[in-house]
């Protein structure tokens, strides 16, 4: 008799806390690994329709690596909706002034664009330095 696949029911998953050090790690590789853990695809009981991921704490976001000429060439585009409202911000400037936003946006773009994806993104905590206020949750290193 074939085995049946078991799915988690909503609310039965006990999420763990994971800490990731972003120092000198390329941004894309970091974001892909974080998105996998937030979705729960790293565990054998991943369920597509339920929250099965873990909480992720990213430290040292200010030291994330941008390879090649991305700091000068890659741009973050925002559009206000008005004529002439398109802004281009280089990733190098973002790395210096808004490193938390840089990591959050890279991870957000790798998550599903659904209600569940927004919940997954709320389980991401990013900090510019090496300190974080989540010691009580006893996070383990990824």
MOMOCOR-V970487 format. One record per residue. PSI is psi in whole degrees, 0 to 359 (none if undefined). OMEGA is omega in degrees with one decimal (NA if undefined). Layout:
{{PSI	OMEGA} {PSI	OMEGA}}
//
This chain:
{{132	-177.8} {151	177.0} {148	177.6} {143	177.5} {133	177.6} {135	177.8} {148	173.4} {144	171.3} {154	-178.4} {130	177.6} {0	-179.2} {349	-178.6} {130	174.7} {102	-177.0} {146	174.6} {168	175.9} {130	-177.6} {138	177.1} {137	-178.1} {130	176.0} {118	-174.7} {4	-176.7} {124	176.2} {29	175.2} {132	178.4} {139	-173.3} {315	-177.5} {318	179.0} {321	177.6} {312	-177.5} {322	179.9} {319	179.9} {318	179.6} {318	-180.0} {324	178.1} {317	-179.0} {320	178.8} {324	179.9} {338	-178.6} {11	-177.4} {354	177.6} {347	-176.6} {155	-177.1} {344	-179.4} {41	175.3} {136	178.6} {127	-174.0} {332	-173.3} {2	-178.3} {159	178.7} {108	-178.2} {14	-178.6} {179	-178.5} {167	172.7} {141	-179.5} {128	175.9} {123	178.6} {123	176.7} {161	-179.0} {42	179.5} {336	178.4} {346	-178.2} {17	179.1} {146	-175.2} {138	169.7} {117	-173.1} {159	176.3} {222	-179.0} {23	-179.3} {323	179.9} {327	179.8} {324	-170.4} {324	-176.2} {135	-175.6} {146	169.7} {125	-177.5} {132	173.2} {142	-178.4} {126	-176.2} {343	-177.4} {352	179.2} {156	177.3} {132	-178.7} {12	-175.4} {18	179.6} {127	178.6} {140	176.3} {123	179.3} {120	180.0} {147	179.3} {332	176.9} {318	176.9} {319	178.2} {321	-179.5} {324	179.4} {314	-169.9} {329	-177.0} {59	-176.9} {331	178.5} {315	178.6} {323	-179.8} {313	-179.5} {317	-179.0} {318	-179.2} {323	178.5} {320	179.2} {318	-178.6} {322	-178.9} {345	179.1} {357	178.5} {163	176.7} {145	-179.7} {59	-177.9} {181	175.8} {321	179.3} {325	176.6} {324	178.0} {325	175.9} {319	178.0} {319	-179.7} {331	178.0} {346	176.6} {6	178.3} {127	178.0} {120	-175.9} {134	179.9} {141	-175.4} {324	-178.6} {195	-176.7} {353	-178.1} {144	174.2} {153	-175.3} {23	-175.0} {32	-180.0} {330	-178.4} {336	179.9} {357	179.7} {65	-178.9} {149	175.7} {152	179.9} {144	-179.5} {none	NA}}
//
